[in-house]
Amino acid sequence: MQSKMKESDPILEVENLSASTDNLPILKGVSLTVYPGEIHAIMGRNGCGKSTLSKIIAGHPSYNITHGDIKFLGENINSLEPEERAQSGIFLGFQYPIEIPGVSNLEFLRVSTNARRKFLNKEELDTFDFEELVKEKLELVKMDHAFLSRSVNQGFSGGEKKRNEILQMALLEPKIAILDETDSGLDIDALRIVASGIKKISNAQTGIILITHYQRLLDEIKPNYVHVMSDGQIIKTGESDLALELEKKGYEWTDNFIKET
């Protein structure tokens, strides 16, 4: 469990959260606290509730919170709309980023960045200033400038879509980034580029949650904490070596765990 004394207030507090969809319980009393500068990994089998947790934190309307609270920067956000959560600094990177035909990547990134800046009472960037900013960020994910003129994610490879997500994260500068299976479908070279970008963006003020099945992403980005989920619950929490043990023994090893309290 997370028991070390902290010098700052948490960014995110998930408190005994239960949720359902179509009256089917999905989460069953999940608690998770993320402080500035921390990287958390959530691991588990398919269908255990990992991605559902990320969507509920981001405000996906398909899920109903039946018990518990989500607090972001000390404020309860249970009733906050998804766009309000995004503007306030919650970023969700999707496992399967969607394509948006007819919308240029540059314009999409500029509009989303300016929405975040407006929320922070910062001056919005015009097209020329934004292009200068995005050129800097492109270097983080080793993307060619030509990607900016293409429609959002249209015709992008899996690795290019994931890099585009990390580019957006770099521009938005969220307080917490939840990356849902960012390593899915990536070859080792693409994985290293994406992981390098994440590490360069992460800082002492930002929290990161990595949702993954496998150790290979955690070989590139070492988490402070690893949480194992099963049947809508976090059943075990440990440090980075827990992921190594899980990789070695498999998820069957966790079948006899009881939920930690």
C-alpha positions as a Markdown table, in Angstrom:
| # | Residue | x | y | z |
|---|---|---|---|---|
| 1 | Met | 0.0 | 0.0 | 0.0 |
| 2 | Gln | 1.0 | 3.7 | -0.4 |
| 3 | Ser | 2.2 | 4.6 | 3.1 |
| 4 | Lys | 5.1 | 7.0 | 2.6 |
| 5 | Met | 4.7 | 10.6 | 3.9 |
| 6 | Lys | 4.1 | 13.1 | 1.2 |
| 7 | Glu | 5.2 | 16.8 | 1.1 |
| 8 | Ser | 2.5 | 17.9 | -1.3 |
| 9 | Asp | -1.2 | 17.5 | -1.8 |
| 10 | Pro | -2.4 | 14.7 | -4.1 |
| 11 | Ile | -3.3 | 15.4 | -7.7 |
| 12 | Leu | -5.9 | 12.6 | -7.9 |
| 13 | Glu | -7.8 | 10.7 | -5.3 |
| 14 | Val | -10.0 | 7.8 | -6.2 |
| 15 | Glu | -11.9 | 6.9 | -3.0 |
| 16 | Asn | -13.7 | 3.5 | -2.7 |
| 17 | Leu | -15.1 | 4.0 | -6.2 |
| 18 | Ser | -17.8 | 1.6 | -7.5 |
| 19 | Ala | -19.4 | 2.0 | -11.0 |
| 20 | Ser | -21.7 | 0.3 | -13.4 |
| 21 | Thr | -22.9 | 0.3 | -16.9 |
| 22 | Asp | -26.3 | -1.0 | -17.9 |
| 23 | Asn | -26.8 | -2.0 | -14.3 |
| 24 | Leu | -23.8 | -4.3 | -14.5 |
| 25 | Pro | -21.2 | -3.6 | -11.8 |
| 26 | Ile | -17.8 | -2.9 | -13.3 |
| 27 | Leu | -15.7 | -1.3 | -10.5 |
| 28 | Lys | -16.0 | -2.5 | -7.0 |
| 29 | Gly | -14.5 | -0.2 | -4.4 |
| 30 | Val | -11.3 | 1.1 | -6.1 |
| 31 | Ser | -9.0 | 3.4 | -4.2 |
| 32 | Leu | -6.0 | 5.1 | -5.7 |
| 33 | Thr | -4.0 | 8.2 | -4.8 |
| 34 | Val | -1.5 | 9.9 | -7.2 |
| 35 | Tyr | 0.9 | 12.6 | -6.0 |
| 36 | Pro | 2.9 | 15.1 | -8.2 |
| 37 | Gly | 5.8 | 13.4 | -9.8 |
| 38 | Glu | 4.6 | 9.9 | -9.4 |
| 39 | Ile | 4.2 | 7.2 | -12.0 |
| 40 | His | 1.6 | 4.5 | -11.3 |
| 41 | Ala | 1.2 | 1.4 | -13.4 |
| 42 | Ile | -2.1 | -0.5 | -13.4 |
| 43 | Met | -1.9 | -4.1 | -14.6 |
| 44 | Gly | -4.4 | -7.0 | -15.0 |
| 45 | Arg | -6.1 | -9.3 | -17.4 |
| 46 | Asn | -8.4 | -8.2 | -20.1 |
| 47 | Gly | -11.8 | -7.2 | -18.6 |
| 48 | Cys | -10.5 | -6.6 | -15.1 |
| 49 | Gly | -11.6 | -2.9 | -15.1 |
| 50 | Lys | -8.3 | -1.1 | -16.0 |
| 51 | Ser | -9.6 | 0.8 | -19.0 |
| 52 | Thr | -13.0 | 1.3 | -17.4 |
| 53 | Leu | -11.3 | 3.1 | -14.5 |
| 54 | Ser | -9.4 | 5.4 | -16.9 |
| 55 | Lys | -12.7 | 6.3 | -18.7 |
| 56 | Ile | -14.6 | 7.0 | -15.5 |
| 57 | Ile | -11.8 | 9.3 | -14.3 |
| 58 | Ala | -12.0 | 11.1 | -17.6 |
| 59 | Gly | -15.8 | 11.4 | -17.4 |
| 60 | His | -17.1 | 8.9 | -20.0 |
| 61 | Pro | -20.9 | 9.1 | -20.0 |
| 62 | Ser | -21.5 | 5.4 | -20.4 |
| 63 | Tyr | -20.6 | 4.7 | -16.8 |
| 64 | Asn | -22.5 | 5.5 | -13.6 |
| 65 | Ile | -20.7 | 6.0 | -10.3 |
| 66 | Thr | -22.7 | 4.1 | -7.7 |
| 67 | His | -20.5 | 4.8 | -4.7 |
| 68 | Gly | -17.3 | 6.7 | -3.8 |
| 69 | Asp | -15.6 | 9.8 | -5.1 |
| 70 | Ile | -13.1 | 11.1 | -7.6 |
| 71 | Lys | -11.1 | 14.1 | -6.4 |
| 72 | Phe | -8.9 | 16.1 | -8.7 |
| 73 | Leu | -6.7 | 18.8 | -7.0 |
| 74 | Gly | -8.8 | 18.4 | -3.9 |
| 75 | Glu | -12.2 | 19.0 | -5.7 |
| 76 | Asn | -14.8 | 16.4 | -6.2 |
| 77 | Ile | -15.3 | 15.9 | -10.0 |
| 78 | Asn | -18.0 | 13.2 | -10.0 |
| 79 | Ser | -20.4 | 15.5 | -11.8 |
| 80 | Leu | -17.9 | 17.3 | -14.0 |
| 81 | Glu | -18.4 | 17.0 | -17.8 |
| 82 | Pro | -15.6 | 15.3 | -19.8 |
| 83 | Glu | -14.5 | 18.5 | -21.5 |
| 84 | Glu | -14.3 | 20.3 | -18.2 |
| 85 | Arg | -12.1 | 17.6 | -16.8 |
| 86 | Ala | -9.8 | 17.8 | -19.9 |
| 87 | Gln | -9.6 | 21.6 | -19.7 |
| 88 | Ser | -8.7 | 21.4 | -16.0 |
| 89 | Gly | -5.8 | 19.1 | -16.7 |
| 90 | Ile | -6.9 | 15.4 | -17.0 |
| 91 | Phe | -5.5 | 13.8 | -20.1 |
| 92 | Leu | -6.6 | 10.4 | -21.4 |
| 93 | Gly | -4.5 | 8.7 | -24.1 |
| 94 | Phe | -6.6 | 6.1 | -25.8 |
| 95 | Gln | -5.6 | 2.5 | -26.6 |
| 96 | Tyr | -7.1 | 3.0 | -30.1 |
| 97 | Pro | -6.9 | 6.7 | -31.1 |
| 98 | Ile | -9.8 | 7.7 | -33.4 |
| 99 | Glu | -9.4 | 9.1 | -36.9 |
| 100 | Ile | -11.1 | 12.5 | -37.6 |
| 101 | Pro | -11.3 | 12.8 | -41.4 |
| 102 | Gly | -11.4 | 16.4 | -42.7 |
| 103 | Val | -9.8 | 18.0 | -39.6 |
| 104 | Ser | -6.2 | 18.8 | -39.9 |
| 105 | Asn | -3.9 | 17.6 | -37.1 |
| 106 | Leu | -2.5 | 21.1 | -36.7 |
| 107 | Glu | -5.9 | 22.7 | -36.3 |
| 108 | Phe | -7.1 | 20.0 | -33.9 |
| 109 | Leu | -4.0 | 20.4 | -31.7 |
| 110 | Arg | -4.2 | 24.2 | -31.8 |
| 111 | Val | -7.8 | 24.3 | -30.8 |
| 112 | Ser | -7.4 | 21.8 | -27.9 |
| 113 | Thr | -4.2 | 23.6 | -26.7 |
| 114 | Asn | -5.9 | 26.9 | -26.7 |
| 115 | Ala | -8.9 | 25.5 | -24.8 |
| 116 | Arg | -6.5 | 24.4 | -22.1 |
| 117 | Arg | -4.7 | 27.8 | -22.1 |
| 118 | Lys | -8.0 | 29.7 | -21.9 |
| 119 | Phe | -8.9 | 27.6 | -18.8 |
| 120 | Leu | -5.6 | 28.5 | -17.2 |
| 121 | Asn | -6.2 | 32.2 | -18.1 |
| 122 | Lys | -3.2 | 32.2 | -20.5 |
| 123 | Glu | -3.2 | 34.0 | -23.8 |
| 124 | Glu | -4.4 | 31.9 | -26.7 |
| 125 | Leu | -1.8 | 31.2 | -29.4 |
| 126 | Asp | -2.4 | 32.3 | -33.0 |
| 127 | Thr | -1.5 | 30.0 | -35.9 |
| 128 | Phe | 2.1 | 31.3 | -36.2 |
| 129 | Asp | 2.9 | 31.1 | -32.5 |
| 130 | Phe | 1.4 | 27.7 | -32.2 |
| 131 | Glu | 3.4 | 26.4 | -35.2 |
| 132 | Glu | 6.6 | 27.5 | -33.4 |
| 133 | Leu | 5.5 | 25.7 | -30.2 |
| 134 | Val | 4.5 | 22.5 | -31.9 |
| 135 | Lys | 7.8 | 22.3 | -33.8 |
| 136 | Glu | 9.6 | 22.1 | -30.5 |
| 137 | Lys | 7.2 | 19.3 | -29.3 |
| 138 | Leu | 7.5 | 17.3 | -32.5 |
| 139 | Glu | 11.1 | 16.6 | -31.6 |
| 140 | Leu | 10.0 | 14.8 | -28.4 |
| 141 | Val | 8.2 | 12.1 | -30.3 |
| 142 | Lys | 10.4 | 12.2 | -33.5 |
| 143 | Met | 7.4 | 13.1 | -35.8 |
| 144 | Asp | 7.8 | 14.8 | -39.1 |
| 145 | His | 6.2 | 18.2 | -39.6 |
| 146 | Ala | 4.2 | 16.8 | -42.5 |
| 147 | Phe | 2.0 | 15.0 | -40.0 |
| 148 | Leu | 0.5 | 18.3 | -39.0 |
| 149 | Ser | -1.2 | 18.9 | -42.4 |
| 150 | Arg | -2.8 | 15.5 | -42.5 |
| 151 | Ser | -6.3 | 14.7 | -41.0 |
| 152 | Val | -6.2 | 13.6 | -37.4 |
| 153 | Asn | -4.8 | 10.1 | -37.2 |
| 154 | Gln | -6.1 | 9.3 | -40.7 |
| 155 | Gly | -3.7 | 6.9 | -42.5 |
| 156 | Phe | -1.4 | 6.9 | -39.4 |
| 157 | Ser | 0.3 | 3.7 | -38.4 |
| 158 | Gly | -0.3 | 2.4 | -34.9 |
| 159 | Gly | 2.9 | 3.9 | -33.7 |
| 160 | Glu | 2.2 | 7.2 | -35.4 |
| 161 | Lys | -1.2 | 7.4 | -33.7 |
| 162 | Lys | 0.4 | 6.8 | -30.3 |
| 163 | Arg | 3.1 | 9.3 | -30.9 |
| 164 | Asn | 0.4 | 11.8 | -31.9 |
| 165 | Glu | -1.3 | 11.2 | -28.6 |
| 166 | Ile | 2.0 | 11.9 | -26.7 |
| 167 | Leu | 2.4 | 15.1 | -28.8 |
| 168 | Gln | -1.0 | 16.2 | -27.7 |
| 169 | Met | 0.0 | 15.5 | -24.1 |
| 170 | Ala | 3.1 | 17.5 | -24.5 |
| 171 | Leu | 1.1 | 20.5 | -25.8 |
| 172 | Leu | -1.6 | 20.3 | -23.2 |
| 173 | Glu | 0.7 | 20.0 | -20.2 |
| 174 | Pro | -1.9 | 18.1 | -18.1 |
| 175 | Lys | -1.7 | 17.7 | -14.3 |
| 176 | Ile | -2.4 | 14.0 | -14.7 |
| 177 | Ala | -2.0 | 11.8 | -17.8 |
| 178 | Ile | -3.7 | 8.5 | -18.0 |
| 179 | Leu | -2.2 | 6.4 | -20.8 |
| 180 | Asp | -4.4 | 3.4 | -21.7 |
| 181 | Glu | -2.3 | 0.6 | -23.2 |
| 182 | Thr | 0.0 | 3.0 | -25.0 |
| 183 | Asp | 2.3 | 0.1 | -25.7 |
| 184 | Ser | -0.4 | -1.9 | -27.5 |
| 185 | Gly | 0.5 | -2.7 | -31.1 |
| 186 | Leu | 3.9 | -1.1 | -31.0 |
| 187 | Asp | 7.1 | -2.6 | -32.2 |
| 188 | Ile | 10.2 | -2.2 | -30.0 |
| 189 | Asp | 11.5 | 0.9 | -31.8 |
| 190 | Ala | 8.1 | 2.7 | -31.7 |
| 191 | Leu | 7.7 | 1.7 | -28.0 |
| 192 | Arg | 11.1 | 3.3 | -27.2 |
| 193 | Ile | 10.2 | 6.5 | -29.0 |
| 194 | Val | 6.9 | 6.8 | -27.2 |
| 195 | Ala | 8.4 | 5.9 | -23.8 |
| 196 | Ser | 11.2 | 8.5 | -24.4 |
| 197 | Gly | 8.6 | 11.1 | -25.1 |
| 198 | Ile | 6.6 | 10.3 | -22.0 |
| 199 | Lys | 9.7 | 10.5 | -19.8 |
| 200 | Lys | 10.7 | 13.9 | -21.3 |
| 201 | Ile | 7.3 | 15.3 | -20.6 |
| 202 | Ser | 6.9 | 13.9 | -17.1 |
| 203 | Asn | 8.0 | 16.2 | -14.3 |
| 204 | Ala | 7.7 | 16.9 | -10.6 |
| 205 | Gln | 4.3 | 18.6 | -11.0 |
| 206 | Thr | 2.6 | 15.9 | -13.2 |
| 207 | Gly | 1.2 | 12.5 | -12.3 |
| 208 | Ile | 1.1 | 9.6 | -14.7 |
| 209 | Ile | -1.0 | 6.5 | -14.8 |
| 210 | Leu | 0.2 | 3.7 | -17.2 |
| 211 | Ile | -2.4 | 1.0 | -18.0 |
| 212 | Thr | -0.7 | -2.0 | -19.4 |
| 213 | His | -0.7 | -5.8 | -19.6 |
| 214 | Tyr | 3.0 | -6.2 | -20.0 |
| 215 | Gln | 6.3 | -5.5 | -18.4 |
| 216 | Arg | 8.0 | -4.2 | -21.6 |
| 217 | Leu | 6.6 | -0.7 | -21.2 |
| 218 | Leu | 7.8 | -0.6 | -17.6 |
| 219 | Asp | 11.3 | -1.6 | -18.7 |
| 220 | Glu | 11.3 | 1.8 | -20.4 |
| 221 | Ile | 9.4 | 3.8 | -17.8 |
| 222 | Lys | 10.0 | 2.7 | -14.2 |
| 223 | Pro | 6.8 | 3.3 | -12.1 |
| 224 | Asn | 6.8 | 4.3 | -8.4 |
| 225 | Tyr | 3.9 | 2.0 | -7.8 |
| 226 | Val | 2.3 | -1.0 | -9.5 |
| 227 | His | -1.3 | -1.9 | -8.9 |
| 228 | Val | -2.8 | -5.3 | -9.9 |
| 229 | Met | -6.5 | -5.3 | -10.8 |
| 230 | Ser | -8.9 | -8.2 | -10.9 |
| 231 | Asp | -12.7 | -8.3 | -11.2 |
| 232 | Gly | -13.1 | -4.5 | -10.8 |
| 233 | Gln | -10.8 | -4.2 | -7.7 |
| 234 | Ile | -7.2 | -3.4 | -6.9 |
| 235 | Ile | -6.1 | -6.6 | -5.2 |
| 236 | Lys | -2.4 | -5.8 | -4.7 |
| 237 | Thr | -0.1 | -2.7 | -4.7 |
| 238 | Gly | 3.7 | -2.7 | -4.7 |
| 239 | Glu | 6.7 | -1.1 | -6.1 |
| 240 | Ser | 8.2 | -1.7 | -9.6 |
| 241 | Asp | 9.5 | -5.2 | -8.7 |
| 242 | Leu | 5.8 | -6.3 | -8.5 |
| 243 | Ala | 5.5 | -6.0 | -12.2 |
| 244 | Leu | 8.6 | -8.1 | -12.7 |
| 245 | Glu | 7.2 | -10.8 | -10.4 |
| 246 | Leu | 3.9 | -10.7 | -12.3 |
| 247 | Glu | 5.7 | -11.1 | -15.6 |
| 248 | Lys | 7.6 | -14.1 | -14.3 |
| 249 | Lys | 4.7 | -15.9 | -12.6 |
| 250 | Gly | 1.7 | -14.8 | -14.8 |
| 251 | Tyr | -1.7 | -13.5 | -13.8 |
| 252 | Glu | -2.7 | -17.0 | -12.3 |
| 253 | Trp | -0.3 | -16.0 | -9.4 |
| 254 | Thr | -2.8 | -13.3 | -8.5 |
| 255 | Asp | -5.9 | -15.5 | -8.4 |
| 256 | Asn | -5.6 | -16.2 | -4.7 |
| 257 | Phe | -4.9 | -12.6 | -3.7 |
| 258 | Ile | -7.6 | -10.9 | -1.6 |
| 259 | Lys | -8.4 | -7.3 | -2.0 |
| 260 | Glu | -6.0 | -5.1 | 0.0 |
| 261 | Thr | -7.6 | -2.8 | 2.5 |
